């Protein structure tokens, strides 16, 4: 008969306790927890009521709550950068009169809801288009690779490919000789203020 060491037995008992605890907790309440431990719904639907810039807008949901939303996976030009106005204008056009669907990811340090933002596709019915992806494809935003953890591997690869194709086609901001990424622009501005 095999004899197990004391450390092995303790590890096994700890694993069993963890598994039983998770099983007893059940499937959850359908909510995603934000960094402040406040529950976020799995899906939020409503209408955009204000566009701040190319990657931030305000949504009025079906229950009358206002959400300041940051598009997940992208970073659009800052307000004083080239292409900022065009990026915001395009976001405004796509969200105008659209039924907007948000899939929340988290609340960022500025209190904005970071979310996958989708609008209905003209065809086929019941399909949705990712607005962030559309901005990257149009050359009006960068894929924000720094936040890789906020995307599935498939989303990350799709956004990276969309940016590469926009670069190769010299669409939007990629028609510039050397477009400066918004994160580099913000860092330069912070350094100038010091």
C-alpha positions as a LaTeX table, in Angstrom:
\begin{tabular}{lrrr}
\hline
Residue & $x$ (\AA) & $y$ (\AA) & $z$ (\AA) \\
\hline
Unk1 & 0.00 & 0.00 & 0.00 \\
Unk2 & 1.49 & 3.41 & $-1.00$ \\
Unk3 & 2.39 & 5.85 & 1.75 \\
Unk4 & 1.93 & 9.57 & 1.02 \\
Unk5 & 4.05 & 12.26 & 2.58 \\
Unk6 & 2.52 & 14.79 & 4.98 \\
Unk7 & 3.08 & 17.78 & 2.57 \\
Unk8 & 1.39 & 15.85 & $-0.23$ \\
Unk9 & $-1.63$ & 15.06 & 1.97 \\
Unk10 & $-1.93$ & 18.68 & 3.11 \\
Unk11 & $-1.80$ & 19.91 & $-0.50$ \\
Unk12 & $-4.42$ & 17.37 & $-1.54$ \\
Unk13 & $-6.76$ & 18.36 & 1.31 \\
Unk14 & $-6.29$ & 22.07 & 0.44 \\
Unk15 & $-7.20$ & 21.40 & $-3.20$ \\
Unk16 & $-10.29$ & 19.44 & $-2.19$ \\
Unk17 & $-11.42$ & 22.25 & 0.11 \\
Unk18 & $-10.94$ & 24.79 & $-2.70$ \\
Unk19 & $-12.92$ & 22.68 & $-5.18$ \\
Unk20 & $-15.74$ & 22.11 & $-2.69$ \\
Unk21 & $-15.86$ & 25.83 & $-1.89$ \\
Unk22 & $-16.11$ & 26.73 & $-5.57$ \\
Unk23 & $-18.81$ & 24.14 & $-6.15$ \\
Unk24 & $-20.80$ & 25.36 & $-3.15$ \\
Unk25 & $-20.61$ & 28.96 & $-4.43$ \\
Unk26 & $-22.62$ & 27.99 & $-7.50$ \\
Unk27 & $-22.47$ & 29.57 & $-10.94$ \\
Unk28 & $-22.52$ & 33.17 & $-9.67$ \\
Unk29 & $-25.02$ & 35.99 & $-9.89$ \\
Unk30 & $-24.39$ & 36.94 & $-13.52$ \\
Unk31 & $-22.42$ & 40.03 & $-12.59$ \\
Unk32 & $-18.85$ & 41.05 & $-13.31$ \\
Unk33 & $-17.09$ & 42.71 & $-10.39$ \\
Unk34 & $-15.33$ & 46.02 & $-10.95$ \\
Unk35 & $-12.09$ & 47.04 & $-9.26$ \\
Unk36 & $-14.21$ & 48.65 & $-6.53$ \\
Unk37 & $-16.08$ & 45.34 & $-6.04$ \\
Unk38 & $-19.27$ & 46.87 & $-7.38$ \\
Unk39 & $-21.15$ & 44.54 & $-9.70$ \\
Unk40 & $-21.27$ & 45.33 & $-13.40$ \\
Unk41 & $-24.01$ & 43.84 & $-15.60$ \\
Unk42 & $-22.87$ & 41.36 & $-18.25$ \\
Unk43 & $-24.55$ & 43.44 & $-21.00$ \\
Unk44 & $-25.79$ & 47.03 & $-21.02$ \\
Unk45 & $-27.95$ & 48.42 & $-23.83$ \\
Unk46 & $-28.98$ & 51.94 & $-24.63$ \\
Unk47 & $-28.21$ & 55.01 & $-26.75$ \\
Unk48 & $-25.15$ & 57.21 & $-27.01$ \\
Unk49 & $-26.01$ & 60.73 & $-25.88$ \\
Unk50 & $-22.59$ & 62.42 & $-26.05$ \\
Unk51 & $-19.28$ & 61.79 & $-27.78$ \\
Unk52 & $-16.26$ & 63.07 & $-25.84$ \\
Unk53 & $-13.61$ & 61.98 & $-28.36$ \\
Unk54 & $-12.71$ & 59.05 & $-30.60$ \\
Unk55 & $-12.71$ & 56.46 & $-27.83$ \\
Unk56 & $-14.99$ & 57.85 & $-25.10$ \\
Unk57 & $-18.74$ & 58.52 & $-25.05$ \\
Unk58 & $-21.72$ & 58.68 & $-22.70$ \\
Unk59 & $-24.44$ & 56.04 & $-22.93$ \\
Unk60 & $-27.93$ & 56.38 & $-21.47$ \\
Unk61 & $-29.02$ & 52.83 & $-20.69$ \\
Unk62 & $-32.55$ & 51.43 & $-20.82$ \\
Unk63 & $-32.98$ & 52.04 & $-17.07$ \\
Unk64 & $-32.03$ & 55.71 & $-17.36$ \\
Unk65 & $-28.49$ & 55.37 & $-15.97$ \\
Unk66 & $-25.66$ & 57.32 & $-17.61$ \\
Unk67 & $-22.40$ & 55.47 & $-18.26$ \\
Unk68 & $-19.16$ & 57.20 & $-19.30$ \\
Unk69 & $-17.71$ & 54.55 & $-21.63$ \\
Unk70 & $-14.15$ & 53.95 & $-22.83$ \\
Unk71 & $-13.98$ & 51.71 & $-25.90$ \\
Unk72 & $-12.04$ & 48.54 & $-25.06$ \\
Unk73 & $-8.98$ & 47.59 & $-27.06$ \\
Unk74 & $-8.23$ & 50.94 & $-28.70$ \\
Unk75 & $-6.66$ & 54.33 & $-28.16$ \\
Unk76 & $-7.81$ & 57.17 & $-30.41$ \\
Unk77 & $-5.83$ & 60.37 & $-31.08$ \\
Unk78 & $-5.89$ & 62.99 & $-28.31$ \\
Unk79 & $-7.90$ & 66.17 & $-28.98$ \\
Unk80 & $-4.91$ & 68.20 & $-30.17$ \\
Unk81 & $-3.45$ & 65.43 & $-32.35$ \\
Unk82 & $-4.04$ & 65.03 & $-36.07$ \\
Unk83 & $-7.06$ & 62.84 & $-36.85$ \\
Unk84 & $-8.69$ & 63.42 & $-33.43$ \\
Unk85 & $-11.65$ & 65.30 & $-34.91$ \\
Unk86 & $-12.14$ & 62.75 & $-37.67$ \\
Unk87 & $-12.02$ & 59.87 & $-35.19$ \\
Unk88 & $-14.63$ & 61.50 & $-32.93$ \\
Unk89 & $-16.79$ & 62.40 & $-35.94$ \\
Unk90 & $-16.74$ & 58.80 & $-37.17$ \\
Unk91 & $-17.65$ & 57.47 & $-33.73$ \\
Unk92 & $-20.52$ & 59.98 & $-33.60$ \\
Unk93 & $-21.79$ & 58.84 & $-37.02$ \\
Unk94 & $-21.69$ & 55.15 & $-36.13$ \\
Unk95 & $-23.38$ & 55.60 & $-32.74$ \\
Unk96 & $-26.02$ & 58.12 & $-33.84$ \\
Unk97 & $-29.47$ & 56.52 & $-33.65$ \\
Unk98 & $-27.91$ & 53.09 & $-33.06$ \\
Unk99 & $-28.94$ & 50.65 & $-30.37$ \\
Unk100 & $-25.60$ & 50.38 & $-28.56$ \\
Unk101 & $-24.65$ & 47.20 & $-26.74$ \\
Unk102 & $-21.88$ & 47.23 & $-24.13$ \\
Unk103 & $-20.06$ & 44.21 & $-22.75$ \\
Unk104 & $-18.37$ & 45.60 & $-19.62$ \\
Unk105 & $-14.80$ & 44.68 & $-18.77$ \\
Unk106 & $-13.90$ & 46.96 & $-15.87$ \\
Unk107 & $-14.01$ & 50.47 & $-14.44$ \\
Unk108 & $-10.80$ & 52.36 & $-15.26$ \\
Unk109 & $-8.92$ & 54.69 & $-12.86$ \\
Unk110 & $-10.88$ & 57.66 & $-14.30$ \\
Unk111 & $-14.24$ & 56.10 & $-13.43$ \\
Unk112 & $-15.10$ & 55.17 & $-17.02$ \\
Unk113 & $-16.66$ & 51.85 & $-17.92$ \\
Unk114 & $-14.24$ & 50.04 & $-20.24$ \\
Unk115 & $-16.42$ & 47.94 & $-22.53$ \\
Unk116 & $-16.61$ & 46.15 & $-25.82$ \\
Unk117 & $-18.99$ & 48.40 & $-27.71$ \\
Unk118 & $-21.21$ & 46.96 & $-30.41$ \\
Unk119 & $-23.84$ & 48.21 & $-32.81$ \\
Unk120 & $-26.22$ & 46.21 & $-34.98$ \\
Unk121 & $-24.87$ & 45.14 & $-38.34$ \\
Unk122 & $-27.00$ & 46.04 & $-41.36$ \\
Unk123 & $-26.69$ & 42.42 & $-42.47$ \\
Unk124 & $-27.11$ & 39.66 & $-41.41$ \\
Unk125 & $-29.76$ & 40.21 & $-38.80$ \\
Unk126 & $-28.81$ & 39.69 & $-35.14$ \\
Unk127 & $-25.12$ & 40.30 & $-35.81$ \\
Unk128 & $-23.20$ & 43.08 & $-34.07$ \\
Unk129 & $-20.15$ & 45.08 & $-35.15$ \\
Unk130 & $-17.40$ & 46.01 & $-32.70$ \\
Unk131 & $-17.06$ & 49.80 & $-32.89$ \\
Unk132 & $-13.47$ & 49.78 & $-31.60$ \\
Unk133 & $-12.47$ & 47.31 & $-34.29$ \\
Unk134 & $-14.18$ & 49.47 & $-36.92$ \\
Unk135 & $-12.15$ & 52.53 & $-35.81$ \\
Unk136 & $-8.90$ & 50.56 & $-35.98$ \\
Unk137 & $-9.81$ & 49.20 & $-39.43$ \\
Unk138 & $-10.56$ & 52.74 & $-40.64$ \\
Unk139 & $-7.17$ & 53.97 & $-39.44$ \\
Unk140 & $-8.77$ & 56.23 & $-36.84$ \\
Unk141 & $-7.40$ & 54.54 & $-33.70$ \\
Unk142 & $-4.54$ & 52.37 & $-32.53$ \\
Unk143 & $-4.91$ & 48.89 & $-31.11$ \\
Unk144 & $-4.15$ & 49.49 & $-27.40$ \\
Unk145 & $-1.84$ & 46.51 & $-26.89$ \\
Unk146 & $-0.90$ & 47.58 & $-23.36$ \\
Unk147 & $-4.25$ & 46.25 & $-22.16$ \\
Unk148 & $-3.88$ & 42.79 & $-23.67$ \\
Unk149 & $-5.43$ & 41.24 & $-20.56$ \\
Unk150 & $-8.74$ & 42.93 & $-21.42$ \\
Unk151 & $-9.03$ & 40.96 & $-24.67$ \\
Unk152 & $-9.35$ & 37.31 & $-25.49$ \\
Unk153 & $-6.46$ & 35.94 & $-27.57$ \\
Unk154 & $-8.75$ & 35.92 & $-30.63$ \\
Unk155 & $-9.80$ & 39.56 & $-30.08$ \\
Unk156 & $-6.19$ & 40.61 & $-29.54$ \\
Unk157 & $-5.11$ & 38.92 & $-32.78$ \\
Unk158 & $-8.04$ & 40.40 & $-34.73$ \\
Unk159 & $-7.33$ & 43.95 & $-33.50$ \\
Unk160 & $-3.59$ & 43.59 & $-34.22$ \\
Unk161 & $-4.36$ & 42.34 & $-37.75$ \\
Unk162 & $-6.84$ & 45.19 & $-38.32$ \\
Unk163 & $-4.19$ & 47.74 & $-37.35$ \\
Unk164 & $-1.59$ & 46.08 & $-39.58$ \\
Unk165 & $-3.97$ & 46.15 & $-42.55$ \\
Unk166 & $-4.87$ & 49.81 & $-41.94$ \\
Unk167 & $-1.14$ & 50.66 & $-41.79$ \\
Unk168 & $-0.42$ & 48.77 & $-45.00$ \\
Unk169 & $-3.33$ & 50.47 & $-46.79$ \\
Unk170 & $-2.30$ & 53.85 & $-45.32$ \\
Unk171 & $-5.84$ & 54.47 & $-44.15$ \\
Unk172 & $-6.64$ & 57.43 & $-41.91$ \\
Unk173 & $-3.86$ & 58.39 & $-39.53$ \\
Unk174 & $-1.57$ & 55.87 & $-41.22$ \\
Unk175 & $-1.44$ & 58.19 & $-44.25$ \\
Unk176 & 0.78 & 60.45 & $-42.08$ \\
Unk177 & 4.55 & 59.98 & $-42.35$ \\
Unk178 & 5.02 & 59.20 & $-38.64$ \\
Unk179 & 1.80 & 59.25 & $-36.61$ \\
Unk180 & 2.43 & 59.53 & $-32.87$ \\
Unk181 & 0.57 & 57.04 & $-30.70$ \\
Unk182 & $-1.69$ & 58.71 & $-28.11$ \\
Unk183 & 0.13 & 57.08 & $-25.18$ \\
Unk184 & 3.44 & 58.55 & $-26.42$ \\
Unk185 & 1.75 & 61.91 & $-26.96$ \\
Unk186 & 0.37 & 61.91 & $-23.39$ \\
Unk187 & 3.75 & 60.94 & $-21.96$ \\
Unk188 & 5.47 & 63.74 & $-23.87$ \\
Unk189 & 2.89 & 66.25 & $-22.60$ \\
Unk190 & 3.42 & 65.06 & $-19.00$ \\
Unk191 & 7.19 & 65.40 & $-19.39$ \\
Unk192 & 6.79 & 68.96 & $-20.72$ \\
Unk193 & 4.75 & 69.94 & $-17.64$ \\
Unk194 & 7.45 & 68.73 & $-15.23$ \\
\hline
\end{tabular}
